[in-house]
Amino acid sequence: MTRTISHWIDGKIWDARPDRTNDIFDPCSGEVAAQVALAGRAEIDAAVAGAKTAFDEWKEVSLSRRVKVLFAFRELLDERAEELARSISTEHGKVLSDAIGEVARGQEVVEFACGIPHLLKGGYSESVSTGTDVHSIRQPLGVVAGITPFNFPAMVPMWMFPIAIACGNTFILKPSERDPSASLVIAELWAEAGLPEGVFTVLQGDKQAVDGLLAHPDVRAVSFVGSTPIARYVYETAAANGKRVQALGGAKNHMIVLPDADIDAAADAAVSAGYGSSGERCMAISVVVAVDPVGDALVDAIAQRSRAVRTGPTFDEASEMGPLITAVHRDKVVGFVESGIAEGAELVVDGREVPNAVDSSGFFLGPCLFDGVTPEMSIYREEIFGPVLSVIRVANYEEAVRLVSDNPYGNGVALFTRDGGAARRFEREVDAGMVGINVPIPVPMAYYSFGGWKQSLFGDTHVHGPEGVHFYTRGKVVTSRWADPGAVGDTGRPDLGFPTNA
């Protein structure tokens, strides 16, 4: 019988028979490998109720004890990183080395959260007025939720829950219904690390689960990563229900190559950042902007490398790129390729035929490279989320920066150059939230925050790093005065005037 992937509520697998399920596919074969339970009202209410009950105790747990659990989780994650990575690769399709890298980048946030005693330190001001002191503290919100995408089923949740839990909140994860198994591996690691029941919950599901969390009165904050239309919906719906929201949307990341750049290094970067994880990354490079006269040499170098990328089964060590997540998504990406051809772009490398894919029923698509792309074409305007790289040629630096800044997305951007002055000017002028200088995927370290601008972010708070700590806590300022009968200003009489600092 096909196994069913269920929820994790109150520290254990939810064993009630689901009313609804969703098929989970093996992307390499196209076959149904499992089913995932889809939460209804009963599961949503049970998950939130369990998390709310757990919060009453977890918020009172000392910082030292919280950190002890975090360190134990970190050690278990390190020991079982390959197990977690294999669960990702099996359902997502990304090659194992890529999945291991995903786990490693997520673990960096766990390590950052282990420093929570320092990160939660408040301020203190003595004698702001006669005999009066002021100090600030940050306190947890309560039950918080994370709604995460299929492309990083471990890393993106780990951008959220380590900091949320370290700050004293309880966390409900609603992972993608396309590759949900990683969430249960994580839940088991938390339990083994000694995290109390209900502090970390997994609620499997689809839109019904999302809407249930967005509307539930006991959920205080929602973090989201996904497409721009859904990010906007999550932001507007959660905010209308009085919740704090950070909703990261889609992207159209550009890589500008100036004439003085190292062409080989730029081509290597474009192929790695454009086709890694089959292009299913919110930080993937999808547009290369070639500044005259570098275009011909750059396209030739990228094409040569693109044709050499080996697309094949996920666990074949020779494979550099695996299949896409589902047949529907693969067909959608192929549709963009066909639109690009119809709109007049030159398909330099055609990945629609994949000679190395053993099983033609799998969801494979090889690297696709377009030249002669213009801003009016759908392959430029839309987020494709697949192994499709477009080259746009421009006359000068100013035109390149204007192209990037005029794009409605503002997630990440890269510049390849040997000119330090141009690089400094670029990082100040470009309209995007994350900038790489000779770095194609500028994903910040955990102690900086991740997030874009414009339609790549709804809300004003990025994830993880210092902004993550602020998102999952709220500030409180305490002004205290202890009466001293002998002190100047203590008259012993009421004063109905508005207090002044003196």
BAMI-54841 format. One line per field, with one value per residue (C-alpha): z, y, x; residue number from 0; residue in one letter. Coordinates in Angstrom, 2 decimals, always signed. Layout:
! BAMI-54841
up <- (Z	...)
north <- (Y	...)
east <- (X	...)
resi <- (NUM	...)
resn <- (A	...)
//
This chain:
! BAMI-54841
up <- (+0.00	-0.66	+2.55	+3.91	+5.27	+8.16	+10.57	+13.68	+16.50	+20.26	+19.76	+17.74	+14.42	+13.99	+13.39	+12.46	+8.98	+6.64	+4.78	+1.90	+0.51	-2.21	-4.37	-3.91	-7.04	-7.68	-10.09	-11.75	-12.70	-12.67	-10.41	-7.26	-4.34	-1.38	-0.30	+2.10	+4.42	+3.83	+6.99	+7.62	+10.39	+13.06	+12.36	+12.13	+15.45	+17.14	+15.87	+17.05	+20.38	+21.08	+20.17	+22.30	+25.35	+24.87	+24.62	+28.18	+29.46	+26.76	+27.11	+30.77	+29.99	+30.69	+27.84	+29.03	+28.78	+25.36	+24.09	+25.43	+23.32	+20.29	+20.60	+20.88	+17.76	+15.96	+16.80	+15.67	+12.47	+11.81	+12.46	+10.28	+7.56	+4.80	+5.96	+5.77	+2.41	+0.96	+2.00	+0.11	-3.03	-3.15	-3.36	-4.88	-7.42	-6.75	-6.73	-3.34	-3.20	-3.72	-0.97	+1.43	+0.68	+1.45	+4.85	+5.59	+4.82	+7.03	+9.85	+9.83	+11.08	+13.85	+14.90	+14.80	+17.00	+19.55	+20.36	+21.45	+24.97	+23.37	+20.64	+23.15	+25.37	+25.99	+26.86	+30.21	+31.01	+34.58	+36.02	+32.97	+35.49	+39.18	+40.72	+37.54	+35.32	+31.97	+30.46	+27.40	+26.88	+23.98	+24.55	+22.35	+20.41	+21.00	+18.30	+14.99	+11.64	+8.65	+5.19	+3.03	-0.64	-2.33	-3.63	-0.23	+2.09	+4.82	+4.38	+4.15	+7.26	+9.03	+8.15	+10.45	+13.22	+14.96	+15.73	+16.50	+18.96	+20.49	+21.18	+23.17	+20.59	+19.48	+15.74	+13.27	+9.94	+6.90	+4.34	+0.66	-0.07	-2.94	-0.79	+2.86	+4.28	+5.29	+7.76	+9.70	+9.82	+11.36	+13.84	+14.97	+15.48	+17.65	+19.76	+20.20	+21.16	+24.05	+22.71	+24.67	+22.92	+20.96	+20.57	+17.01	+14.97	+11.36	+9.67	+6.23	+3.76	+0.90	+0.64	+3.30	+5.84	+4.76	+5.07	+8.43	+9.81	+8.30	+9.92	+13.23	+16.12	+18.15	+15.43	+16.10	+13.15	+9.75	+7.70	+4.04	+1.08	-2.36	-5.52	-5.64	-6.16	-3.16	-1.07	-1.69	-0.75	+2.46	+3.43	+2.83	+4.44	+7.52	+8.05	+7.76	+10.58	+12.79	+12.38	+11.94	+8.45	+6.46	+2.97	+0.50	-3.12	-6.50	-8.34	-11.67	-10.76	-13.18	-13.60	-15.32	-17.08	-17.88	-20.76	-18.36	-16.57	-16.65	-19.27	-18.15	-14.51	-15.52	-17.73	-14.97	-12.55	-14.95	-15.57	-11.89	-10.71	-13.61	-13.72	-10.18	-8.67	-12.19	-11.80	-8.99	-6.74	-5.79	-6.04	-9.38	-12.10	-14.86	-16.89	-17.98	-19.05	-21.48	-21.83	-25.29	-26.69	-24.44	-25.77	-28.42	-26.36	-23.26	-25.04	-26.66	-23.30	-21.54	-24.40	-24.33	-20.60	-20.80	-23.34	-21.04	-18.03	-17.36	-16.57	-15.12	-12.21	-8.81	-7.12	-10.11	-9.02	-12.60	-12.62	-12.16	-12.53	-11.68	-12.77	-11.96	-9.10	-11.06	-14.59	-14.39	-13.50	-16.15	-18.79	-17.62	-18.03	-21.48	-22.32	-21.55	-23.83	-26.65	-25.99	-26.16	-29.58	-30.80	-29.58	-31.56	-29.09	-30.33	-28.54	-28.49	-26.29	-26.34	-23.23	-24.18	-25.23	-22.35	-23.59	-20.13	-18.49	-18.02	-17.62	-20.13	-17.77	-15.30	-15.13	-16.88	-18.73	-19.65	-19.68	-22.08	-23.20	-25.06	-26.76	-28.22	-25.43	-24.96	-21.92	-23.69	-23.97	-21.53	-20.77	-19.40	-17.67	-15.87	-13.14	-14.92	-12.01	-14.25	-16.14	-18.61	-18.92	-20.98	-22.35	-22.93	-24.64	-23.68	-24.82	-21.51	-17.72	-17.29	-19.48	-17.57	-14.17	-15.48	-16.77	-13.35	-11.41	-13.71	-13.21	-10.77	-8.80	-6.55	-4.93	-5.95	-8.55	-9.44	-11.19	-12.76	-13.23	-12.41	-11.75	-8.04	-8.73	-10.92	-8.29	-5.52	-7.66	-8.58	-5.03	-4.13	-7.23	-8.01	-6.79	-5.20	-1.71	-2.12	-4.26	-5.41	-6.71	-8.70	-6.66	-8.69	-5.82	-3.00	-0.26	+2.99	+5.91	+8.79	+10.80	+8.03	+6.97	+3.70	+1.61	-1.51	-2.44	-4.51	-5.44	-3.92	-0.39	+1.25	+4.70	+5.92	+7.65	+6.08	+7.36	+9.74	+11.09	+13.32	+11.55	+12.29	+16.02	+15.89	+13.85	+16.36	+19.42	+20.50	+22.48	+25.92	+27.69	+31.50	+33.34	+37.09	+40.04	+43.61	+46.17	+48.30	+50.90	+51.28	+47.58	+45.96	+44.26	+46.56	+48.06	+49.34	+47.64	+44.50	+41.29	+38.60	+35.97	+32.99	+33.98	+32.75	+32.81	+35.35)
north <- (+0.00	+3.59	+5.17	+8.27	+11.21	+12.77	+15.70	+16.12	+17.47	+17.50	+15.77	+12.77	+11.63	+12.40	+8.97	+9.84	+8.77	+11.81	+12.92	+14.22	+13.37	+14.56	+12.41	+12.67	+11.78	+10.32	+13.01	+10.61	+8.00	+9.97	+7.36	+8.06	+7.33	+8.33	+10.38	+13.30	+14.04	+17.37	+19.14	+20.05	+22.08	+19.42	+19.13	+22.91	+23.50	+20.66	+21.97	+25.53	+24.42	+22.23	+25.02	+27.53	+25.24	+24.59	+28.33	+28.96	+26.82	+27.33	+31.14	+30.69	+28.35	+30.04	+31.15	+28.71	+25.74	+26.86	+27.09	+23.62	+22.20	+24.22	+22.89	+19.33	+19.87	+21.30	+18.23	+15.83	+17.78	+17.49	+13.74	+13.06	+15.66	+13.06	+11.38	+14.74	+15.50	+12.15	+12.83	+16.13	+14.63	+11.74	+14.00	+17.19	+15.69	+17.87	+15.97	+14.84	+17.24	+20.14	+18.86	+18.48	+22.09	+23.15	+21.47	+23.11	+26.60	+25.99	+24.77	+28.14	+29.72	+27.12	+28.09	+31.78	+31.06	+29.36	+32.89	+33.99	+35.08	+37.79	+38.60	+39.22	+41.58	+44.78	+48.27	+50.02	+53.72	+54.83	+58.08	+59.31	+61.51	+61.94	+58.48	+57.00	+54.27	+52.84	+49.45	+47.55	+43.88	+41.75	+39.09	+36.27	+36.65	+33.28	+30.79	+31.65	+29.88	+29.31	+28.55	+27.32	+26.36	+23.11	+24.20	+24.26	+21.99	+22.13	+25.39	+27.81	+26.43	+26.66	+30.36	+30.67	+28.13	+28.16	+31.87	+31.73	+28.86	+30.35	+33.57	+31.61	+31.16	+27.93	+27.24	+25.59	+24.60	+24.22	+22.71	+22.27	+19.35	+18.37	+17.28	+17.05	+14.26	+16.52	+18.29	+15.07	+14.27	+17.71	+17.13	+13.86	+15.59	+18.25	+15.58	+13.73	+17.01	+17.41	+20.08	+19.93	+18.63	+21.24	+23.71	+22.50	+21.33	+20.17	+20.75	+19.14	+20.57	+22.79	+26.10	+25.02	+24.68	+28.01	+29.83	+28.19	+29.49	+32.95	+33.35	+31.58	+34.07	+32.28	+32.53	+35.75	+35.94	+34.32	+33.89	+32.96	+32.25	+31.55	+33.18	+36.87	+36.39	+34.05	+36.27	+39.20	+37.08	+35.84	+39.35	+40.94	+38.12	+37.72	+41.47	+41.84	+39.29	+41.35	+39.29	+40.28	+39.15	+38.69	+37.39	+36.87	+36.64	+35.79	+36.98	+37.73	+37.87	+39.57	+39.13	+42.06	+41.34	+44.37	+44.32	+44.13	+41.02	+37.63	+35.91	+32.38	+33.18	+34.93	+32.02	+29.50	+31.59	+31.99	+28.24	+27.33	+29.93	+29.47	+25.68	+24.55	+22.70	+22.80	+26.53	+25.97	+28.61	+32.03	+33.26	+31.59	+33.81	+33.89	+36.89	+37.61	+41.23	+41.44	+44.95	+45.62	+44.35	+41.28	+39.57	+37.18	+35.83	+35.49	+33.65	+31.27	+30.50	+29.94	+27.76	+25.57	+24.97	+24.51	+21.72	+19.92	+19.86	+16.29	+16.02	+12.68	+10.66	+12.28	+9.65	+9.01	+10.44	+11.54	+13.74	+17.45	+18.40	+16.31	+16.49	+19.17	+18.67	+17.61	+16.97	+19.99	+22.26	+20.74	+21.30	+24.89	+25.58	+23.95	+26.27	+29.25	+27.87	+27.56	+31.09	+32.43	+30.85	+32.17	+35.70	+35.80	+34.92	+32.64	+29.29	+28.68	+25.57	+23.41	+21.26	+19.72	+16.52	+14.96	+12.13	+11.19	+10.73	+6.98	+7.09	+9.23	+9.26	+11.41	+15.16	+16.03	+19.21	+20.09	+23.53	+26.02	+29.18	+32.09	+34.98	+38.11	+38.41	+41.72	+43.08	+42.66	+38.87	+36.57	+34.70	+37.98	+39.25	+36.06	+34.06	+30.75	+28.77	+26.29	+25.76	+28.60	+31.32	+34.47	+36.83	+40.48	+42.73	+46.40	+49.24	+50.44	+50.25	+52.83	+50.86	+47.68	+49.23	+50.86	+47.47	+45.88	+48.75	+48.97	+45.29	+44.77	+42.20	+43.18	+40.01	+39.62	+40.97	+40.38	+42.36	+40.84	+43.28	+43.95	+47.65	+48.44	+51.88	+50.47	+47.84	+50.43	+52.60	+49.61	+48.46	+51.95	+52.56	+49.26	+48.73	+45.26	+43.83	+41.50	+42.35	+40.18	+41.53	+38.69	+36.45	+35.10	+34.04	+36.59	+34.66	+36.31	+34.46	+33.70	+36.72	+39.01	+39.01	+37.60	+39.46	+41.45	+44.70	+45.69	+42.74	+40.29	+41.27	+42.11	+43.55	+45.35	+42.58	+40.14	+36.61	+35.28	+37.35	+40.38	+41.16	+37.64	+38.18	+41.40	+39.79	+36.98	+39.26	+42.48	+45.22	+46.40	+49.46	+49.63	+52.94	+52.46	+54.78	+53.76	+56.35	+57.77	+60.14	+61.89	+62.54	+65.93	+66.15	+63.72	+66.16	+63.53	+65.34	+64.42	+66.22	+66.34	+67.90	+65.88	+64.22	+65.82	+64.50	+66.53)
east <- (+0.00	+1.10	+2.36	+0.65	+2.64	+0.75	+0.94	+3.10	+0.93	+1.66	+4.99	+3.80	+2.42	-1.26	-2.77	-6.34	-7.40	-7.32	-10.42	-8.30	-4.87	-2.50	-0.22	+3.55	+5.52	+8.95	+10.20	+12.63	+10.03	+6.80	+5.20	+3.17	+5.49	+3.31	+0.34	+0.22	-2.67	-4.38	-5.50	-9.11	-10.70	-10.11	-6.38	-5.92	-7.66	-5.73	-2.40	-3.04	-4.50	-1.49	+0.92	-0.98	-0.89	+2.82	+3.55	+2.39	+5.26	+7.89	+7.90	+8.91	+11.79	+15.12	+17.37	+20.02	+17.64	+16.36	+19.93	+20.71	+17.86	+19.02	+22.56	+21.25	+19.13	+22.16	+24.25	+21.54	+21.08	+24.79	+24.78	+21.76	+22.25	+22.43	+19.21	+17.44	+19.06	+17.93	+14.34	+14.59	+16.13	+13.67	+10.62	+12.02	+14.41	+17.46	+20.74	+22.03	+24.98	+22.58	+20.28	+23.21	+24.16	+20.59	+20.74	+24.10	+22.79	+19.76	+21.96	+23.74	+20.51	+20.27	+23.78	+22.84	+19.82	+22.09	+23.31	+19.83	+20.90	+23.03	+20.51	+17.71	+19.66	+17.76	+18.99	+19.22	+19.39	+20.00	+18.65	+16.76	+15.00	+15.54	+15.52	+14.05	+15.51	+14.37	+15.06	+13.80	+13.02	+11.82	+9.17	+7.80	+4.58	+2.92	+1.91	+3.59	+3.33	+5.61	+4.23	+7.08	+7.72	+8.65	+12.05	+13.79	+11.79	+14.46	+16.40	+13.48	+11.72	+15.08	+15.19	+12.19	+11.68	+15.10	+14.81	+11.08	+11.56	+14.72	+12.79	+10.20	+7.44	+5.81	+5.98	+3.59	+5.16	+2.92	+5.32	+4.64	+2.33	+4.66	+7.63	+6.54	+8.73	+11.62	+9.34	+8.77	+12.49	+12.99	+10.16	+11.75	+15.10	+13.45	+11.77	+15.07	+16.75	+14.32	+12.00	+8.71	+5.61	+3.69	+6.56	+7.20	+4.21	+3.86	+0.52	+0.40	-2.04	-3.05	-4.93	-7.42	-4.60	-3.09	-6.39	-7.04	-3.75	-4.20	-7.61	-7.06	-7.24	-4.56	-1.89	-0.01	+2.40	+2.92	+6.09	+5.80	+8.07	+6.63	+5.34	+4.42	+0.65	+0.44	+2.75	+0.43	-2.59	-0.92	+0.14	-3.25	-5.25	-3.06	-2.77	-6.55	-6.76	-4.46	-1.31	+2.28	+3.39	+6.58	+5.80	+8.62	+7.52	+8.98	+12.04	+13.63	+17.29	+19.69	+23.42	+25.12	+28.40	+30.55	+33.08	+36.05	+34.74	+36.45	+34.27	+35.09	+34.28	+31.06	+29.97	+30.70	+28.66	+25.73	+25.47	+25.83	+23.34	+20.93	+20.67	+21.47	+18.50	+16.98	+16.45	+13.93	+15.47	+14.14	+17.74	+18.50	+19.94	+17.35	+18.58	+22.14	+22.60	+25.53	+26.96	+28.39	+30.68	+30.80	+27.63	+28.95	+31.83	+29.65	+26.81	+29.29	+30.91	+27.57	+26.28	+29.37	+28.97	+25.19	+25.49	+27.92	+25.58	+24.51	+20.79	+19.80	+18.41	+18.68	+20.85	+23.13	+26.48	+27.12	+24.01	+24.56	+20.91	+17.86	+14.22	+11.67	+9.23	+6.09	+4.91	+2.63	+5.53	+7.81	+5.13	+4.66	+8.37	+8.37	+5.48	+7.68	+10.40	+7.88	+6.61	+10.17	+10.64	+7.28	+8.09	+11.34	+14.09	+16.88	+16.97	+20.73	+20.56	+17.41	+16.98	+13.66	+15.41	+17.36	+19.60	+20.90	+17.49	+17.06	+13.29	+11.42	+8.43	+10.37	+9.96	+13.22	+14.16	+17.72	+19.34	+17.73	+19.55	+17.97	+19.73	+18.18	+15.60	+13.77	+11.88	+8.54	+8.84	+7.06	+10.29	+11.64	+8.52	+7.47	+9.17	+9.79	+11.29	+13.04	+16.34	+15.79	+18.43	+17.81	+20.46	+19.60	+22.14	+22.47	+24.72	+26.17	+26.24	+23.47	+21.06	+21.83	+21.12	+17.95	+16.74	+17.20	+15.69	+12.66	+11.85	+8.93	+10.93	+13.81	+15.08	+18.72	+21.13	+24.79	+27.50	+30.61	+33.47	+37.11	+36.38	+36.06	+34.64	+31.89	+31.10	+30.83	+28.59	+26.43	+25.76	+24.57	+22.43	+20.71	+17.13	+17.27	+17.49	+20.48	+23.51	+26.40	+29.70	+31.28	+28.96	+26.01	+23.72	+24.14	+22.33	+23.45	+24.95	+22.59	+23.73	+22.45	+18.82	+17.45	+14.90	+14.17	+12.48	+9.46	+7.21	+9.69	+8.63	+5.31	+5.73	+8.81	+10.75	+13.21	+13.80	+16.45	+19.31	+18.62	+15.34	+14.13	+14.70	+12.70	+9.93	+9.38	+9.42	+7.79	+9.43	+8.47	+9.89	+9.82	+10.19	+10.73	+11.11	+11.72	+10.75	+13.54	+12.11	+15.43	+15.97	+15.50	+12.11	+10.28	+7.78	+5.41	+2.50	+0.49	+1.44	-1.25	+1.02	+2.25	+5.54	+8.74	+12.28	+14.18)
resi <- (0	1	2	3	4	5	6	7	8	9	10	11	12	13	14	15	16	17	18	19	20	21	22	23	24	25	26	27	28	29	30	31	32	33	34	35	36	37	38	39	40	41	42	43	44	45	46	47	48	49	50	51	52	53	54	55	56	57	58	59	60	61	62	63	64	65	66	67	68	69	70	71	72	73	74	75	76	77	78	79	80	81	82	83	84	85	86	87	88	89	90	91	92	93	94	95	96	97	98	99	100	101	102	103	104	105	106	107	108	109	110	111	112	113	114	115	116	117	118	119	120	121	122	123	124	125	126	127	128	129	130	131	132	133	134	135	136	137	138	139	140	141	142	143	144	145	146	147	148	149	150	151	152	153	154	155	156	157	158	159	160	161	162	163	164	165	166	167	168	169	170	171	172	173	174	175	176	177	178	179	180	181	182	183	184	185	186	187	188	189	190	191	192	193	194	195	196	197	198	199	200	201	202	203	204	205	206	207	208	209	210	211	212	213	214	215	216	217	218	219	220	221	222	223	224	225	226	227	228	229	230	231	232	233	234	235	236	237	238	239	240	241	242	243	244	245	246	247	248	249	250	251	252	253	254	255	256	257	258	259	260	261	262	263	264	265	266	267	268	269	270	271	272	273	274	275	276	277	278	279	280	281	282	283	284	285	286	287	288	289	290	291	292	293	294	295	296	297	298	299	300	301	302	303	304	305	306	307	308	309	310	311	312	313	314	315	316	317	318	319	320	321	322	323	324	325	326	327	328	329	330	331	332	333	334	335	336	337	338	339	340	341	342	343	344	345	346	347	348	349	350	351	352	353	354	355	356	357	358	359	360	361	362	363	364	365	366	367	368	369	370	371	372	373	374	375	376	377	378	379	380	381	382	383	384	385	386	387	388	389	390	391	392	393	394	395	396	397	398	399	400	401	402	403	404	405	406	407	408	409	410	411	412	413	414	415	416	417	418	419	420	421	422	423	424	425	426	427	428	429	430	431	432	433	434	435	436	437	438	439	440	441	442	443	444	445	446	447	448	449	450	451	452	453	454	455	456	457	458	459	460	461	462	463	464	465	466	467	468	469	470	471	472	473	474	475	476	477	478	479	480	481	482	483	484	485	486	487	488	489	490	491	492	493	494	495	496	497	498	499	500	501)
resn <- (M	T	R	T	I	S	H	W	I	D	G	K	I	W	D	A	R	P	D	R	T	N	D	I	F	D	P	C	S	G	E	V	A	A	Q	V	A	L	A	G	R	A	E	I	D	A	A	V	A	G	A	K	T	A	F	D	E	W	K	E	V	S	L	S	R	R	V	K	V	L	F	A	F	R	E	L	L	D	E	R	A	E	E	L	A	R	S	I	S	T	E	H	G	K	V	L	S	D	A	I	G	E	V	A	R	G	Q	E	V	V	E	F	A	C	G	I	P	H	L	L	K	G	G	Y	S	E	S	V	S	T	G	T	D	V	H	S	I	R	Q	P	L	G	V	V	A	G	I	T	P	F	N	F	P	A	M	V	P	M	W	M	F	P	I	A	I	A	C	G	N	T	F	I	L	K	P	S	E	R	D	P	S	A	S	L	V	I	A	E	L	W	A	E	A	G	L	P	E	G	V	F	T	V	L	Q	G	D	K	Q	A	V	D	G	L	L	A	H	P	D	V	R	A	V	S	F	V	G	S	T	P	I	A	R	Y	V	Y	E	T	A	A	A	N	G	K	R	V	Q	A	L	G	G	A	K	N	H	M	I	V	L	P	D	A	D	I	D	A	A	A	D	A	A	V	S	A	G	Y	G	S	S	G	E	R	C	M	A	I	S	V	V	V	A	V	D	P	V	G	D	A	L	V	D	A	I	A	Q	R	S	R	A	V	R	T	G	P	T	F	D	E	A	S	E	M	G	P	L	I	T	A	V	H	R	D	K	V	V	G	F	V	E	S	G	I	A	E	G	A	E	L	V	V	D	G	R	E	V	P	N	A	V	D	S	S	G	F	F	L	G	P	C	L	F	D	G	V	T	P	E	M	S	I	Y	R	E	E	I	F	G	P	V	L	S	V	I	R	V	A	N	Y	E	E	A	V	R	L	V	S	D	N	P	Y	G	N	G	V	A	L	F	T	R	D	G	G	A	A	R	R	F	E	R	E	V	D	A	G	M	V	G	I	N	V	P	I	P	V	P	M	A	Y	Y	S	F	G	G	W	K	Q	S	L	F	G	D	T	H	V	H	G	P	E	G	V	H	F	Y	T	R	G	K	V	V	T	S	R	W	A	D	P	G	A	V	G	D	T	G	R	P	D	L	G	F	P	T	N	A)
//
